[in-house]
Amino acid sequence: MVILCDVKLPDANGVELIPQFKKIRPASEVILLTANVISTLLITNNR
């Protein structure tokens, strides 16, 4: 299963949701998307 999620959500942060996704579906792959360049740079640099 592949989960696509935006980083910036109205009521949550996509990065913070990853543990919940993995708890429900441990074998899933999570792909985070964003239109915010700063968020993209932070996520890329944290890998």
N, C-alpha and C positions, 0 to 999 in steps of 0.2 A: 504494500500500500504506500502511496506517495501522498503526503499532505502538503498542500500549497497554502501559505498563510502570509498575509501582509504583516510587516513589522509594526506599523502604526495603526492600531485599531481604536475605535471609539472608547471602548471600556477596558482595554487590555493592551499588553505589549506582546507581540508575536514571539519574541525571544523568551519571555518568561513563561509562555505556554508550552514550550518544547517538553519539559518534564511531564506535563499532564498528557500530552499527545503520546509520549513514550510509555507512560503508565497504562494507558488504554490499549495501545497497539505497539508493543515493544519492538517489533521488527520493521516498523514504518520508517520511511525516509522523510525528513522534513525539509522543505525548500521554502525559505523566507524571501519575500519580495518586498521591494519598497521603491518609491519614486523619490525618496529623500536621499540625496547624495551623501550627506554626513552620516546617516545611519549605515549606508552601504560601506563606507570606509571603515567605520568602527567595527562592524561585523567581520569584514574581511581581515582586519588587523588582529582580531581576537582569536583567530583560528590557529 
